[in-house]
């Protein structure tokens, strides 16, 4: 166990560990992990020691909207009879 994990222990499994973050993002560096988490829409906080805090609950709930709102095309309107 490294120093960062000892400073910020996983509280009852509420937070992802450093190993879980690395497995999720594919990176060990904080900046790259933050970039991947941001692109996935996963909220995170940068701690004072420059490590990331990610709550497990953010990965257990589906994102609000993965698809972007798109205008209905004329072909779709015709199919729907609009």
C-alpha positions as CSV (number, residue, x, y, z in Angstrom):
1,X,0.0,0.0,0.0
2,X,1.5,3.4,-1.0
3,X,1.4,6.6,1.0
4,X,-1.6,8.1,-0.9
5,X,-3.8,5.2,-0.1
6,X,-2.8,5.4,3.6
7,X,-3.6,9.1,3.7
8,X,-7.0,8.8,2.1
9,X,-8.4,5.3,2.9
10,X,-11.4,4.0,1.1
11,X,-14.3,4.9,3.5
12,X,-16.5,1.8,3.6
13,X,-15.9,1.3,-0.1
14,X,-17.5,4.6,-1.0
15,X,-14.4,5.8,-3.0
16,X,-12.5,4.1,-5.8
17,X,-9.0,3.0,-4.8
18,X,-5.9,4.1,-6.8
19,X,-5.8,0.6,-8.3
20,X,-9.4,0.8,-9.4
21,X,-8.9,4.3,-10.9
22,X,-5.9,2.9,-12.9
23,X,-7.9,0.0,-14.1
24,X,-10.9,2.2,-15.1
25,X,-8.9,4.8,-16.9
26,X,-5.9,2.8,-18.1
27,X,-3.6,5.5,-16.7
28,X,-1.6,6.0,-13.5
29,X,-1.1,9.8,-13.9
30,X,-3.7,12.0,-12.4
31,X,-3.9,14.4,-15.4
32,X,-4.6,11.5,-17.8
33,X,-7.1,9.9,-15.4
34,X,-9.0,13.2,-15.1
35,X,-9.1,13.5,-18.9
36,X,-10.6,10.0,-19.3
37,X,-13.1,10.5,-16.4
38,X,-14.2,13.8,-17.9
39,X,-14.8,12.2,-21.3
40,X,-16.9,9.5,-19.6
41,X,-18.9,12.1,-17.7
42,X,-17.7,10.7,-14.3
43,X,-17.5,13.5,-11.7
44,X,-14.2,13.7,-9.7
45,X,-12.4,15.9,-7.3
46,X,-8.7,16.7,-7.2
47,X,-7.3,16.3,-3.7
48,X,-4.6,18.5,-2.2
49,X,-2.0,15.8,-2.8
50,X,-3.0,15.9,-6.6
51,X,-4.7,12.5,-6.5
52,X,-8.3,12.0,-7.6
53,X,-11.4,11.3,-5.5
54,X,-14.1,9.4,-7.4
55,X,-17.2,8.2,-5.5
56,X,-18.3,4.7,-6.4
57,X,-21.9,5.7,-6.6
58,X,-21.1,7.8,-9.8
59,X,-20.2,4.6,-11.6
60,X,-23.2,2.6,-10.4
61,X,-25.8,5.0,-11.8
62,X,-26.2,5.5,-15.5
63,X,-25.3,9.0,-16.8
64,X,-28.2,11.4,-17.2
65,X,-28.0,11.5,-20.9
66,X,-25.4,9.8,-23.1
67,X,-27.1,10.7,-26.4
68,X,-27.1,14.3,-27.4
69,X,-30.4,16.0,-28.2
70,X,-30.8,15.8,-31.9
71,X,-33.4,17.5,-34.1
72,X,-35.9,15.2,-35.7
73,X,-35.1,14.6,-39.3
74,X,-37.8,15.0,-42.0
75,X,-37.5,11.3,-42.8
76,X,-38.3,10.4,-39.2
77,X,-41.2,12.8,-39.1
78,X,-42.7,11.2,-42.2
79,X,-42.4,7.7,-40.7
80,X,-44.1,9.0,-37.5
81,X,-46.8,10.8,-39.5
82,X,-46.0,14.2,-38.2
